[in-house]
Amino acid sequence: MKKELGQEAIYDARELGVPRMLLLGLQHLCAMFGATVVVPIIISGAYGLPMTVQTTLLMAGLGTLLFHCCTKFKVPAFLGSSFAYLGGFQMVSTLPVYANVDPETKLAYALGGVVVAGLMYLVLALLFRIVGAQKVMRAFPPIVTGPIIILVGLHLAGSAVDNASQNWGIALVSIATVIIFNIWGKGMFKIIPILLGVLAGCLVAAITGNMDASAVQAASLVGLQKFTLAKFDLSAILVMAPLAVAAMMEHIGDVSAISSTTGNNFISDPGLHRTLMGDGLATAFAGFFGGPPNTTYGENTGVLVLSKVYDPRVVRLAAYFAIILSFSPKFDALVTSVPAAVIGGISFILYGMIAAVGVRNVVENRVDLTKSRNLVIAAVIFVSGLGIDAIPFTIGGTDVALTGMAIAAIAGVILNAILPGNDYEFGSSVAADKSADLGSY
């Protein structure tokens, strides 16, 4: 007998029949779609690094399947493009050491940093397995991760304004659409406000003659993805790798949220070491072949809440759909034809929300800012990240640049380790945190 959607929890979607399973998979695809495709749009449109939507969708689909393999097919999570690394891509695109480097090579260097960042997940996963979460997480308390997340959003703010200023009218349409559907939207419309913001902005741009669709007409309907193989350079690695700290904290919060939603303790079974390994391998794999880093998506957790269908098979259907869609150059051309003003409008909200999520991370974890040690750590992180562009130096005859973001992350971890009074207890606040979800808006 088939069960009714939304009435009771469903852990085996085969009870619903194939047609409804396919529709649920499409719903998960729609939920992740807006945020996932916006990342390559921003990286290519705002930063001039030629990342494609086709490759992004392929890596999101394959990364999700890889994650499910690593987690024994138990965790109903979708892995889409992470916003946590946008600041890193922007920095790599403007580093003085790459002043004479072509955009595709800059992207390859940034991707090399993404691969290293993904491999850092494996180190943390191993530590969780050997030492235990309680001891490991003392090195990354909210007083370190919260300000770093805030810093990512603040650092990107100028880019959003620059793009939006190309046509404030179109940008404001996108901004208003995101706000309206995010606050007052119902059902599926509330889940995909970013996608709706892009569509509304593009519609106005097309009506007013501010959108060029010639590339869409010229593109073929079916074709292979364009891969950019990662190249490894120390300057780019030092930019991208520290951002993994914030992304890993996001991951832990997301797994906690999925556990709470489904009533299954995924932190224990299959274990955080397995979920971190899956996320890290998916990120490294995507980076190696030209896609953005992956992250577990809060949007899809929202779909789990709405549908009460907790079967990972449904999420894997969304991954298959993403892979199929990745074989259309025409679709890629359509997405990449989005005007800069629309990108600016969407970024205006996204970047501000990244910073706001960092604030929420600090507040929800009840960080005591009356303590001098916490104020000192936050102060050093903010001033280092906002005040320092890059510190160039030479290692073995190679020019290297250490960015303010990297210095801020390193300084925060070191200060937290050496200053007395670290009373952070993992498991009480983090498990309750629905979390710093930078993958979602």
VOKE-802736 format. One line per 5 residues: number of its first residue (from 1); for each residue x, z, y of C-alpha. Coordinates in Angstrom, 1 decimal. Each point is the difference from the previous one (the first is absolute). Last residue first. Layout:
<nodes>
NUM = X Z Y ~ ...
</nodes>
This chain:
<nodes>
441 = 22.2 0.5 31.0 ~ 0.8 0.2 -3.6 ~ 3.5 -0.3 -1.3 ~ 1.1 2.7 2.3 ~ -2.1 2.6 -1.8
436 = 1.2 3.3 1.2 ~ -2.1 1.9 -2.3 ~ -3.0 1.1 -1.7 ~ 1.9 3.3 0.4 ~ -1.3 2.6 -2.4
431 = 2.8 -0.5 -2.4 ~ 2.4 0.1 2.9 ~ -1.3 3.3 1.4 ~ 0.3 2.3 -3.1 ~ 2.1 -2.0 -2.4
426 = 3.3 0.0 1.8 ~ 0.9 3.3 1.6 ~ 1.8 -0.2 3.4 ~ 1.7 3.2 1.0 ~ 3.1 -1.5 1.5
421 = 1.1 2.9 2.3 ~ 3.7 -0.5 0.5 ~ 1.4 -3.2 1.4 ~ 2.4 -1.9 -2.4 ~ -2.3 -2.1 -2.1
416 = -2.7 -0.7 2.6 ~ 2.8 -1.0 2.4 ~ 1.5 -2.4 -2.6 ~ -3.4 -1.7 -0.8 ~ -0.9 -0.4 3.7
411 = 3.4 -1.3 0.9 ~ -0.1 -2.7 -2.7 ~ -3.5 -1.1 1.0 ~ 0.9 -0.1 3.7 ~ 3.2 -1.8 -0.6
406 = -1.8 -2.7 -2.0 ~ -2.6 -0.4 2.7 ~ 2.7 -0.2 2.7 ~ 1.6 -2.8 -1.8 ~ 3.4 0.0 -1.7
401 = 1.7 -3.4 0.6 ~ 2.8 -1.4 -2.2 ~ 2.7 -2.5 0.7 ~ 2.1 -0.6 -3.2 ~ 3.8 0.4 0.1
396 = 0.0 2.7 -2.6 ~ -2.7 1.9 1.8 ~ -0.4 -0.7 3.7 ~ -2.3 1.8 2.5 ~ -3.1 -0.8 2.1
391 = -2.4 2.8 1.1 ~ -3.5 -1.4 0.4 ~ -2.9 0.4 2.4 ~ 0.3 3.7 0.6 ~ -2.6 1.8 2.2
386 = -3.2 -0.4 -2.0 ~ 1.2 0.9 -3.4 ~ 2.7 2.5 1.0 ~ -2.2 1.6 2.6 ~ -3.0 0.3 -2.4
381 = 2.0 1.3 -3.1 ~ 2.0 2.5 2.1 ~ -3.1 1.4 1.6 ~ -1.9 0.3 -3.3 ~ 2.9 1.8 -1.7
376 = 0.5 2.3 3.0 ~ -3.7 0.8 0.3 ~ -0.2 0.9 -3.7 ~ 3.1 2.3 0.2 ~ -1.4 1.7 3.1
371 = -3.2 1.0 -1.7 ~ -3.1 -0.2 2.1 ~ -0.5 -3.5 -1.4 ~ -1.3 1.5 -3.3 ~ -0.8 -3.0 -2.2
366 = -3.6 0.4 -1.3 ~ 0.3 -2.8 -2.6 ~ -3.1 -1.5 1.4 ~ 1.4 0.1 3.5 ~ 3.4 -1.5 -0.8
361 = -1.4 -2.9 -2.1 ~ -2.7 -0.5 2.6 ~ 2.6 -0.6 2.6 ~ 1.7 -2.5 -2.2 ~ -3.3 -1.7 -0.6
356 = -0.4 -0.2 3.7 ~ 3.3 -1.9 0.3 ~ -1.1 -2.5 -2.7 ~ -3.4 -0.2 1.7 ~ 1.6 -1.1 3.3
351 = 1.9 -2.7 -1.9 ~ -3.1 -1.2 -1.7 ~ -2.3 0.0 3.1 ~ 2.2 -2.0 2.3 ~ 1.3 -2.0 -3.0
346 = -3.5 -1.5 -0.5 ~ -0.1 -1.0 3.7 ~ 3.5 -1.3 0.0 ~ -0.6 -2.1 -3.1 ~ -3.1 -1.4 1.6
341 = 2.0 -0.8 3.1 ~ 2.7 -1.7 -2.1 ~ -2.6 -2.5 -1.3 ~ -0.8 -0.1 -3.8 ~ 1.4 -3.3 -1.3
336 = 1.8 2.0 -2.7 ~ -3.3 0.8 -1.8 ~ -1.2 -3.6 -0.1 ~ 3.4 -1.3 -1.0 ~ 0.2 2.5 -3.0
331 = -3.5 -1.1 -1.1 ~ 1.0 -3.6 0.1 ~ 3.2 0.9 -1.9 ~ -2.2 1.2 -2.9 ~ 1.7 1.6 -3.0
326 = -0.2 3.5 1.3 ~ -3.7 0.1 -0.6 ~ 0.5 0.1 -3.7 ~ 2.4 2.9 0.2 ~ -2.4 1.9 2.3
321 = -2.8 -0.6 -2.5 ~ 2.1 1.4 -2.9 ~ 0.8 3.1 2.1 ~ -3.7 0.5 0.7 ~ -0.6 -0.2 -3.7
316 = 2.7 2.7 -0.5 ~ -2.1 2.3 2.3 ~ -3.0 -0.5 -2.3 ~ 2.1 0.8 -3.1 ~ 1.1 3.3 1.6
311 = -3.5 1.4 -0.7 ~ -1.1 2.5 2.6 ~ -3.4 -1.5 0.9 ~ -1.6 2.5 2.4 ~ -0.9 -2.9 2.2
306 = 0.4 1.5 3.4 ~ 2.8 2.5 -0.8 ~ 2.0 -2.6 -2.0 ~ -0.4 -2.4 2.9 ~ 1.5 2.6 2.3
301 = 3.0 0.3 -2.4 ~ 0.3 -3.8 0.4 ~ 0.4 0.5 3.8 ~ 2.5 2.7 -0.6 ~ 2.5 -2.5 -1.4
296 = 3.0 0.9 -2.1 ~ 3.1 -1.7 1.6 ~ 1.9 -3.2 -0.2 ~ 3.0 -1.2 2.0 ~ -0.4 -3.5 1.5
291 = 0.5 -3.1 -2.1 ~ 3.0 -2.3 -0.2 ~ 1.2 0.0 -3.6 ~ 2.3 3.1 0.0 ~ -2.3 1.9 2.3
286 = -3.0 -0.3 -2.3 ~ 2.0 1.2 -3.0 ~ 1.4 2.9 1.9 ~ -3.4 1.1 1.2 ~ -1.6 -0.4 -3.5
281 = 2.9 1.9 -1.5 ~ -0.5 2.8 2.5 ~ -3.8 0.3 -0.4 ~ 0.3 0.0 -3.8 ~ 2.8 2.6 0.0
276 = -1.9 2.2 2.5 ~ -3.0 -0.2 -2.3 ~ 2.1 0.9 -3.0 ~ 1.8 2.9 1.6 ~ -3.2 1.2 1.5
271 = -1.4 0.6 -3.5 ~ -2.0 -2.0 -2.6 ~ -1.6 2.5 -0.1 ~ 1.1 3.0 2.2 ~ -0.4 -1.6 3.4
266 = -2.7 -2.2 -1.5 ~ -2.3 3.1 -0.2 ~ -3.3 -1.8 -0.7 ~ -3.2 0.9 1.9 ~ -0.3 -3.6 1.3
261 = 0.1 0.8 3.7 ~ 2.3 3.0 -0.1 ~ 2.5 -1.9 -2.1 ~ -0.2 -3.1 2.3 ~ 0.6 2.3 3.0
256 = 3.0 1.7 -1.7 ~ 1.4 -3.5 -0.9 ~ -0.4 -1.0 3.6 ~ 1.7 3.1 1.4 ~ 3.0 -0.5 -2.3
251 = 0.2 -3.7 1.0 ~ -0.1 0.8 3.7 ~ 2.9 2.5 -0.5 ~ 1.9 -2.9 -1.7 ~ -0.7 -2.3 2.9
246 = 1.3 2.5 2.6 ~ 3.3 0.4 -1.9 ~ 0.2 -3.7 -0.8 ~ 0.4 -0.6 3.7 ~ 3.6 1.3 -0.4
241 = 0.8 -3.2 -2.0 ~ -1.0 -2.6 2.5 ~ 2.4 0.4 2.9 ~ 3.1 1.1 -2.0 ~ -0.7 -2.8 -2.4
236 = -0.1 -2.5 2.8 ~ 3.4 1.0 1.3 ~ 1.5 0.2 -3.4 ~ -0.8 -3.6 -1.0 ~ -1.7 -1.1 -3.2
231 = -1.7 -3.3 -0.3 ~ -3.5 -0.3 -1.4 ~ -1.3 -3.3 -1.4 ~ -2.6 -1.7 2.2 ~ -2.8 -1.5 -2.2
226 = -2.5 -2.6 1.2 ~ -3.1 0.1 -2.2 ~ -1.2 -3.0 -2.0 ~ -2.7 -2.4 0.9 ~ -3.8 -0.5 0.0
221 = -2.2 -1.0 2.9 ~ 2.6 -2.0 1.8 ~ 0.8 0.7 3.6 ~ -0.5 -2.6 2.7 ~ -3.5 1.2 1.1
216 = 1.2 3.6 0.2 ~ 3.1 -1.0 2.0 ~ -2.3 -1.7 2.6 ~ -2.1 3.1 0.5 ~ 1.4 1.0 3.4
211 = -1.9 3.0 1.5 ~ -0.5 0.5 3.8 ~ -2.7 -2.5 0.5 ~ -2.6 2.5 1.3 ~ -2.2 -0.3 -3.1
206 = 3.0 0.2 -2.3 ~ 1.4 3.1 1.7 ~ -3.4 1.7 0.0 ~ -0.3 -0.6 -3.8 ~ 3.6 1.0 -0.6
201 = -0.5 3.4 1.8 ~ -3.2 0.6 -2.1 ~ 1.7 -0.9 -3.2 ~ 3.1 2.2 0.7 ~ -2.2 2.9 0.9
196 = -2.2 -0.5 -3.1 ~ 3.2 0.1 -2.2 ~ 1.1 3.2 1.8 ~ -3.5 1.6 -0.4 ~ 0.0 -0.5 -3.8
191 = -1.4 3.3 -1.5 ~ -2.7 0.6 2.6 ~ -1.4 -3.5 -0.5 ~ -0.2 0.7 -3.8 ~ -2.6 2.7 0.5
186 = -0.9 0.8 3.6 ~ 1.9 -0.5 3.2 ~ -0.4 2.5 2.9 ~ 3.6 1.4 0.3 ~ 2.3 -2.6 -1.6
181 = -2.5 -2.8 0.6 ~ -0.1 0.7 3.8 ~ 3.7 0.8 0.4 ~ 1.2 -3.1 -1.9 ~ -2.4 -2.3 1.9
176 = 1.0 1.5 3.4 ~ 3.8 -0.5 -0.7 ~ -0.6 -3.6 -1.1 ~ -2.1 -0.8 3.0 ~ 2.5 1.7 2.2
171 = 2.8 -2.2 -1.3 ~ -2.0 -3.2 0.8 ~ -0.6 1.1 3.6 ~ 3.6 1.3 0.3 ~ 1.5 -3.4 -0.6
166 = 3.8 0.0 -0.3 ~ -0.1 3.7 1.0 ~ -1.0 0.9 -3.6 ~ 3.3 -1.2 -1.4 ~ 2.1 2.0 2.5
161 = -2.2 3.0 -0.3 ~ 0.3 0.1 -3.8 ~ 3.8 -0.4 0.1 ~ 0.3 2.9 2.5 ~ -1.9 2.3 -2.3
156 = 2.3 -0.5 -3.0 ~ 2.4 2.9 0.7 ~ -3.0 2.3 0.6 ~ -1.5 -0.7 -3.4 ~ 3.3 0.4 -1.9
151 = 0.8 3.2 1.9 ~ -3.3 1.6 -0.9 ~ 0.9 -0.6 -3.7 ~ 3.4 1.5 0.6 ~ -1.6 3.0 1.8
146 = -2.2 0.7 -3.0 ~ 2.7 -0.5 -2.7 ~ 2.4 2.6 1.3 ~ -2.4 2.9 1.0 ~ -2.2 -1.1 -2.9
141 = 2.7 1.2 -2.5 ~ 2.5 -2.5 -1.6 ~ 2.9 2.1 -1.4 ~ -2.4 2.7 -1.3 ~ -1.7 -2.8 -1.9
136 = 2.8 -0.1 -2.7 ~ -0.2 3.7 -0.9 ~ -3.8 0.1 -0.5 ~ -0.2 -3.5 -1.7 ~ 2.2 0.9 -3.0
131 = 3.7 -0.2 -0.7 ~ 0.2 -2.7 -2.7 ~ -3.1 -2.1 0.2 ~ -0.5 0.5 3.8 ~ 3.6 -0.8 0.5
126 = -0.3 -3.2 -2.1 ~ -3.0 -1.1 2.0 ~ 1.9 0.7 3.2 ~ 2.8 -2.2 -1.2 ~ -2.4 -2.7 -1.1
121 = -1.7 0.1 3.4 ~ 3.4 -0.7 1.5 ~ -0.1 -3.3 -1.9 ~ -2.8 -1.2 2.2 ~ 2.0 0.8 3.1
116 = 2.9 -2.0 -1.4 ~ -2.3 -3.0 -0.6 ~ -1.5 0.3 3.5 ~ 3.5 0.0 1.5 ~ 0.7 -3.3 -1.8
111 = -3.3 -1.2 1.4 ~ 1.3 0.6 3.5 ~ 3.1 -2.0 -0.7 ~ -2.1 -2.9 -1.4 ~ -2.2 0.2 3.1
106 = 3.0 -0.3 2.2 ~ 1.2 -2.9 -2.1 ~ -3.3 -1.8 0.6 ~ 0.1 0.7 3.7 ~ 3.4 -1.5 0.6
101 = 3.0 2.3 0.7 ~ 1.8 -0.2 3.3 ~ -1.3 3.3 1.4 ~ 0.1 1.7 -3.4 ~ 2.5 2.7 1.0
96 = -2.0 0.5 3.2 ~ -3.0 1.2 -2.0 ~ -3.3 -1.6 1.2 ~ -1.6 -1.3 -3.2 ~ 1.4 2.9 -2.0
91 = -1.7 2.4 2.4 ~ -3.4 -1.7 -0.4 ~ 0.2 -0.1 -3.8 ~ 0.9 3.7 0.1 ~ -2.9 0.9 2.2
86 = -2.4 -1.8 -2.3 ~ 1.2 2.1 -3.0 ~ -2.8 2.6 0.0 ~ -2.6 -2.8 0.2 ~ 0.1 -0.4 -3.8
81 = -1.5 -3.2 -1.6 ~ -2.3 0.7 -3.0 ~ 0.2 2.0 -3.2 ~ -3.4 0.7 -1.6 ~ -0.6 3.2 -1.8
76 = -2.3 0.9 -3.0 ~ 2.7 2.2 -1.8 ~ -0.1 -0.1 -3.8 ~ 1.6 -3.3 -1.1 ~ 3.0 2.0 -1.4
71 = 1.3 0.7 3.5 ~ 2.9 -2.5 -0.2 ~ -2.2 -2.8 -1.3 ~ -2.6 0.7 2.8 ~ 2.8 -0.2 2.6
66 = 1.2 -3.3 -1.4 ~ -3.6 -1.4 0.3 ~ -0.3 1.2 3.6 ~ 3.4 -1.5 0.8 ~ -1.1 -3.4 -1.5
61 = -3.1 -0.1 2.1 ~ 1.7 1.2 3.2 ~ 3.0 -2.2 -0.6 ~ -2.3 -3.1 -0.4 ~ -2.0 0.9 3.1
56 = 3.2 0.4 2.1 ~ 1.5 -3.2 -1.3 ~ -3.0 -2.0 1.1 ~ -0.3 1.9 3.3 ~ 3.5 -1.2 1.0
51 = 3.0 1.7 1.5 ~ 1.9 -2.0 2.6 ~ 1.5 2.7 2.2 ~ -0.9 -0.7 3.7 ~ -0.8 3.6 0.8
46 = -3.5 -0.3 1.3 ~ -1.3 -3.0 -1.9 ~ 2.0 0.2 -3.2 ~ 0.1 3.8 -0.5 ~ -3.5 0.5 1.6
41 = -1.7 -2.7 -2.2 ~ 2.0 1.3 -3.0 ~ -1.5 3.5 0.5 ~ -3.5 -1.2 1.0 ~ -0.5 -1.5 -3.5
36 = 0.1 3.4 -1.8 ~ -2.1 1.8 2.6 ~ -3.0 -2.3 -0.2 ~ 0.2 -0.7 -3.7 ~ 0.0 3.5 -1.4
31 = -3.7 0.6 0.2 ~ -0.9 -3.6 -0.7 ~ 2.0 -0.1 -3.2 ~ -1.6 3.4 -1.1 ~ -3.4 -1.6 0.6
26 = 1.0 -3.1 -2.0 ~ 0.9 2.3 -2.9 ~ -3.4 1.7 0.2 ~ -1.7 -3.4 -0.1 ~ 2.0 -1.0 -3.1
21 = -1.0 3.3 -1.7 ~ -3.6 -0.7 0.9 ~ 0.1 -3.4 -1.7 ~ 1.9 1.3 -3.0 ~ -2.4 2.8 -1.1
16 = -0.5 3.4 1.5 ~ 1.1 2.0 -3.1 ~ 3.3 -2.0 0.2 ~ 0.6 2.1 3.1 ~ 1.4 2.9 -2.1
11 = 0.5 3.1 2.2 ~ -3.4 -0.1 1.7 ~ -0.9 3.0 2.2 ~ -3.8 0.3 0.6 ~ -2.6 -1.5 2.2
6 = 2.1 -2.4 2.2 ~ -0.5 -3.0 -2.3 ~ -2.7 0.3 -2.7 ~ 1.1 0.2 -3.6 ~ -0.5 -2.7 -2.6
1 = -1.4 1.0 -3.4
</nodes>
